[in-house]
């Protein structure tokens, strides 16, 4: 067992090194005192200071976080409701709906971005002049586009938890005197909450990471962080981006640690409750 364990651990270590070495290099050079990407000129925090003075990057960051947070919350609500609706359908109808739901996941981002851009242009051209306003693509169209590709991922995250759920649990709650939405919040939602949280995190991550669909649906007056970095890459990527990427990576790691700790505590609590019930 030891002979087989050592190569597997070495292989795992090499895989992790391959995945995270670029991020570690980026984090290291965010503290580099020089603009150079190859020469270390000493430890410095000046790029972090300049980051919080760069209005263009901060505005793009604000737009990215606002769109990602709103899209994640709205798509989580819509996706959870849709997953529950799919679960209550007949098997054939549910299969058709899940197949349609998988189309945006397998479709190329470039096709989704261009098609949504044409749809928004067509819709907004018909709205021009309505209420005396000139409608154009911007934050709202960007948000709608992100909700569109986030909802299918939330549905796929919630559906496994619904399959594990006892189909009679809601009726049992009603028999005990609980009704309507209160029974859903007290009985169904706690059981599927891990899937809902996973869907929320996946939707938020996909929205922050997206470039192609955002590029076609944001319009000329709105820029996300990925669009700003892409425009910088044509000339020179500022070391301030290294500092921003480091902060975002640490924030994601902290979020994942908190989620895992919360899940571990819930599992321990459920195990204790099960032990107490078996002891009685």
C-alpha positions in Angstrom: 0.0 0.0 0.0 2.9 2.4 0.8 4.5 1.7 -2.6 1.3 2.5 -4.4 0.5 5.5 -2.1 3.8 7.4 -2.7 3.5 7.7 -6.5 -0.1 8.7 -6.3 0.7 11.4 -3.7 3.5 12.6 -5.9 1.2 12.7 -8.9 -1.4 14.7 -7.0 1.3 17.1 -5.8 2.5 17.7 -9.4 -1.1 18.3 -10.5 -1.7 20.8 -7.8 1.6 22.5 -8.6 0.7 22.7 -12.3 -2.7 24.2 -11.5 -1.6 26.7 -8.8 2.0 27.7 -9.9 0.8 30.4 -12.2 -1.4 31.9 -9.5 1.5 31.8 -7.0 3.8 33.6 -9.5 1.1 36.2 -10.1 0.7 36.7 -6.3 4.5 37.0 -5.9 4.9 39.6 -8.7 2.0 41.7 -7.2 4.6 42.6 -4.5 7.4 43.3 -7.0 8.8 46.8 -6.9 9.4 46.8 -10.6 7.0 46.8 -13.6 9.0 43.9 -15.1 7.3 40.5 -15.2 10.6 38.6 -15.1 13.0 40.5 -12.8 12.4 40.8 -9.1 13.3 44.3 -7.9 12.4 43.9 -4.2 9.3 43.8 -2.0 6.8 46.6 -2.5 3.1 47.4 -1.8 2.9 50.3 -4.3 0.8 48.3 -6.8 -1.9 47.8 -4.1 -1.8 51.5 -3.3 -2.1 52.4 -7.0 -4.9 49.9 -7.4 -7.2 51.8 -5.1 -6.4 55.0 -6.9 -7.2 53.7 -10.4 -10.7 54.8 -11.1 -11.1 52.7 -14.4 -10.2 49.4 -12.7 -12.3 50.2 -9.6 -15.3 51.1 -11.7 -15.0 47.9 -13.7 -14.6 46.0 -10.5 -17.8 47.6 -9.1 -19.7 46.8 -12.2 -18.4 43.2 -12.2 -19.3 42.6 -8.5 -22.7 44.3 -8.9 -23.7 42.3 -11.9 -22.3 39.0 -10.5 -24.1 39.5 -7.1 -27.5 40.5 -8.7 -27.3 37.8 -11.3 -26.4 35.1 -8.8 -29.2 36.0 -6.4 -31.9 36.3 -9.1 -30.8 33.2 -11.0 -30.7 31.3 -7.7 -34.3 32.2 -7.0 -35.4 31.5 -10.5 -33.3 28.3 -10.8 -34.6 26.9 -7.5 -38.2 27.5 -8.4 -37.6 26.0 -11.9 -35.9 22.9 -10.4 -38.9 22.4 -8.1 -41.3 22.8 -11.0 -39.3 20.3 -13.1 -39.3 17.8 -10.2 -43.1 17.9 -10.0 -43.5 17.3 -13.7 -44.2 13.9 -15.3 -41.1 12.0 -16.3 -41.4 12.7 -20.1 -42.0 16.4 -19.6 -39.2 16.7 -17.1 -36.8 15.0 -19.5 -37.7 17.5 -22.3 -37.3 20.5 -20.0 -33.9 19.3 -18.7 -32.8 18.8 -22.2 -33.7 22.3 -23.1 -32.0 23.5 -19.9 -28.8 21.8 -21.0 -28.6 23.6 -24.3 -27.1 26.9 -23.0 -24.5 24.8 -21.1 -23.3 23.0 -24.2 -23.7 26.0 -26.5 -20.6 28.0 -27.4 -20.3 31.3 -25.6 -19.7 33.2 -28.8 -23.0 32.0 -30.2 -24.8 32.9 -27.1 -23.2 36.3 -26.9 -23.9 37.2 -30.6 -27.4 36.0 -30.5 -28.2 37.9 -27.3 -26.6 41.0 -28.7 -28.9 40.8 -31.8 -31.9 40.1 -29.6 -31.2 43.2 -27.4 -30.5 45.4 -30.5 -33.8 44.3 -32.0 -35.8 44.8 -28.8 -34.2 48.2 -27.9 -34.7 49.5 -31.4 -38.4 49.0 -31.0 -38.3 50.7 -27.6 -36.4 53.8 -28.8 -38.5 56.9 -28.2 -40.8 55.2 -25.7 -41.4 57.5 -22.7 -39.1 60.0 -24.5 -36.0 57.9 -23.7 -33.2 56.5 -25.9 -32.7 52.9 -25.0 -29.3 51.3 -25.4 -27.3 48.3 -24.2 -25.7 48.7 -20.8 -25.9 47.4 -17.3 -29.4 46.0 -17.6 -28.7 44.0 -20.8 -25.5 42.7 -19.2 -27.4 41.6 -16.1 -30.1 39.8 -18.2 -27.4 38.0 -20.2 -25.7 36.8 -17.0 -29.0 35.6 -15.5 -29.6 33.7 -18.7 -26.5 31.5 -18.5 -26.6 31.3 -14.7 -30.1 29.8 -14.3 -29.3 26.4 -16.0 -26.3 25.9 -13.7 -28.4 26.6 -10.6 -31.0 24.1 -11.8 -28.4 21.4 -12.2 -27.1 22.2 -8.7 -30.5 21.9 -7.0 -32.0 19.0 -8.9 -29.8 16.3 -7.2 -30.9 17.5 -3.7 -34.5 17.3 -4.9 -34.0 13.7 -6.1 -32.7 12.8 -2.6 -35.7 14.3 -1.0 -38.5 12.2 0.3 -41.5 12.9 -2.0 -43.9 12.6 0.8 -42.2 15.0 3.2 -44.2 18.1 2.1 -47.5 16.2 2.4 -46.4 15.0 5.9 -45.8 18.6 6.9 -49.3 19.6 5.7 -50.8 16.7 7.6 -49.2 18.1 10.8 -50.8 21.5 10.3 -48.2 23.4 8.3 -49.3 24.9 5.0 -48.2 26.8 1.9 -44.9 28.6 1.8 -44.3 28.2 5.5 -44.1 24.4 5.0 -41.7 25.0 2.1 -39.4 27.3 4.1 -39.4 25.0 7.2 -39.3 21.6 5.5 -38.2 21.6 1.9 -35.7 24.5 1.8 -33.5 23.3 4.6 -33.1 19.9 2.9 -32.1 21.4 -0.5 -30.1 24.3 1.0 -26.7 22.8 0.2 -27.6 22.6 -3.5 -29.0 26.1 -3.4 -25.8 27.5 -1.9 -23.7 25.6 -4.4 -25.8 27.0 -7.2 -25.4 30.5 -5.8 -21.6 30.2 -5.6 -21.3 28.7 -9.1 -23.5 31.4 -10.6 -21.4 34.1 -8.9 -18.2 32.6 -10.1 -19.3 32.2 -13.6 -20.5 35.8 -13.8 -17.2 37.1 -12.5 -15.3 34.9 -14.9 -17.4 35.6 -18.0 -15.9 37.7 -20.9 -17.3 36.6 -24.2 -21.0 37.1 -23.5 -20.3 40.3 -21.5 -18.3 41.7 -24.4 -21.3 41.4 -26.8 -24.0 42.5 -24.4 -22.5 45.3 -22.2 -22.7 48.0 -24.8 -20.1 50.8 -25.2 -20.7 52.5 -21.8 -20.3 49.6 -19.5 -17.1 47.5 -18.9 -16.5 44.5 -16.7 -13.2 43.7 -15.2 -12.4 41.0 -17.8 -13.1 43.5 -20.6 -10.7 46.1 -19.0 -8.0 43.4 -18.7 -8.5 42.4 -22.3 -8.2 46.0 -23.5 -5.0 46.3 -21.4 -3.6 43.1 -22.9 -3.4 44.7 -26.3 -0.8 47.1 -24.9 0.5 46.3 -21.5 -1.1 44.7 -18.5 -0.5 46.9 -15.4 0.9 45.2 -12.3 -2.1 46.6 -10.5 -4.1 43.8 -12.1 -1.7 41.3 -10.3 -2.7 43.0 -7.0 -6.4 42.9 -7.8 -6.2 39.3 -8.9 -4.4 38.4 -5.7 -7.1 40.0 -3.6 -9.9 38.3 -5.5 -8.2 34.9 -5.3 -7.8 35.3 -1.5 -11.4 36.4 -1.2 -12.6 33.3 -3.1 -10.4 31.0 -1.0 -11.8 32.5 2.2 -15.3 32.1 0.9 -14.7 28.4 0.1 -13.2 27.8 3.5 -16.3 29.4 5.2 -18.6 27.3 3.0 -16.8 24.1 3.8 -16.7 24.8 7.5 -20.4 25.5 7.5 -21.1 22.3 5.6 -18.9 20.3 8.0 -20.7 21.7 11.0 -24.1 20.9 9.5 -23.0 17.3 8.8 -21.7 16.9 12.4 -25.0 18.4 13.7 -27.1 16.0 11.6 -24.9 13.1 12.7 -25.4 14.0 16.4 -29.2 14.3 15.9 -29.3 10.9 14.2 -27.3 9.4 17.1 -29.6 10.9 19.6 -32.7 9.5 17.8 -31.1 6.1 17.5 -30.2 6.2 21.2 -33.9 7.0 22.1 
